[in-house]
Amino acid sequence: MVTLIVVVVIVGFIFLSLIGIYNSLVRLRNQVKNAWSQIDVQLKRRHDLIPNLIETAKGYMKHEAGTLKSITEARSKAMGAGSVKEKSAAESALSGAMSQFYVVVENYPDLKANTNFLALQEELSSTENKIAFSRQNYNDQVLFFNNKIQMFPSNIIAGMFNFVLETFFELENAAEKEVPKVDFS
Amino acid sequence: MWELIRANKIKSLVLFIVLGFCLLLLGIFLGSYYGGQEGGMYGFFIALGIWGLMSVISYFSGDSIILMMSKAKPVTYDVHPQLFNVVEEMKIAAGLPAMPKVYIIPDPAPNAFAVGRTPEKAAIAVTAGLLSTLNRDELQGVIAHEMSHILNRDVLFMTFSGVLLGSIVILSHVFLRSLWYGGGRRSSGNKGGGQAQMILMIVAIVMAILAPIMARLLYFAISRKREYLADASAVRLTRYPEGLASALEKISNSTYDLQSANKATAGLYIANPLKQKGRKLANLSSTHPPIQERIAILRGISQGANFINYQNAYSSVKGGYGRTNIIPASKIHEKHNVALREATTDVKQKTKTKTVRDLGDLMKKVNNFVFVTCLCGMKFKIPPDFKEEKFSCPRCSRINHVPVAELATLAGISDVIGK
């Protein structure tokens, strides 16, 4: 009788903790999805803002058709990207083109004084920040999720119910990854 | 972040139990001083009643009372797009479920605070002076600090422990006053209780004197710790400690006094709005750590934006006293290193005239002024209670029309957001 009770209690305990682990895995996966959709919102906002910016800049920057064109191309490439990996690459290319553009803008004081352009620039730089912050949030969530999947005992449940590792949203930008060189000469 | 919140919850719970115990004990002693054993019961229930009533009021309408007291006005995106953008950035970084409401206090003294009992129902108020003196990175630091207060449930904690503290102070104050003025209906009749009466009286007096002091010290110690924690979280969110550091520096260098702040709301602001002469003793009974020390810690952060980096900077600034952990242990051992970032491009200093003009314009915008530019280039700022429909420009004597409809909608909007 006593052994029966002990067995029942142990089996019940194991069963309940399995349910708990499964639920926490689902919750973490949903958090990852939610974080990803937040990045998506911001990326889309950036794609929507860029045409306006180019339209405003066009009149002032007649000699910079190349720069503007490269932004437009990078934008359409980024809009077509599907998987996390593709998006990472395309969006970093777009960021690169944008920073190139801001460097060129420094040569056009008239454009920099345009209130419409200033407002757009504030919007875009804020969107860049929002992308960075939501990426930071997404990567944190992915880290939690991946840790849980790989660690014992939750890895058993993860294997049983096909939870797969999520990909980090990394910037492929060479400049950001490069270790800064210090030159004392 | 979640461990931080959990650690805070446990600590707050301990504080509540200690403070609540203090309050109820005080009630019992004071009650039994007046009315013997039965009085003790009454005292207990009176203390419990005061505590409960004040908690309920502050839980349900505390934030609107505070916002009203500080004369904060709800604003729309158009009044200050950058502020809204920065708040949204920090909302994303902190993973907050909803966008906090944004308020501007029309006051030239730079300061800010946050209210809201849950992250869903939060509000952030900044002064017009803050917006006109800080650049984008500095503003981001300040907003991140406020966002951390919301995220760490500091507002709820501050309200509730403030209420407890207030109840203790009120009870002992009333008791000591009544003693002083010779009141106190001694329970007459039982002569045998003379000695017990004496002991009770001494205990009651000692408690009434000590309880408020102890409670205050405890409250201040924990609220200071929360300021450090909010600074550390702000660094973690923005990855740019210099932003908050130079914002704090500008705030402390300001010569303005915040008109609408008082002793009750002072603890909520990012920096103490009530200027006091820097006495050493004041450090014990202050809700905020000395601002120079906070700046020194922020500037001492070098390797990364993790909590451990803040803790190290804290220890090196505080020297021998800095061995206490201000960050919960679980958060110190973050596995991945978070790198610091560079300043954004908007670091150029504004000229003094521009700052003053921005400040004036902003205060007028918050107060529902409408801006009209005459064809000759002259700018007019029309107050909301302007009665005429048109006016002539003093420079070129052209007739300008007042946008009556716009004035009316602006007034209407602020009424709606206010609710």
Interface residues (C-beta under 8 A of the other chain):
Chain A: A35 Q38 Q42 Y102 A119 E122 E123 S125 S126 N129 K130 F133 S134 Q136 N137 L143
Chain B: P81 Q82 N85 V86 E88 E89 M90 I92 A93 G95 L237 K335 H336 T344 T345 D346
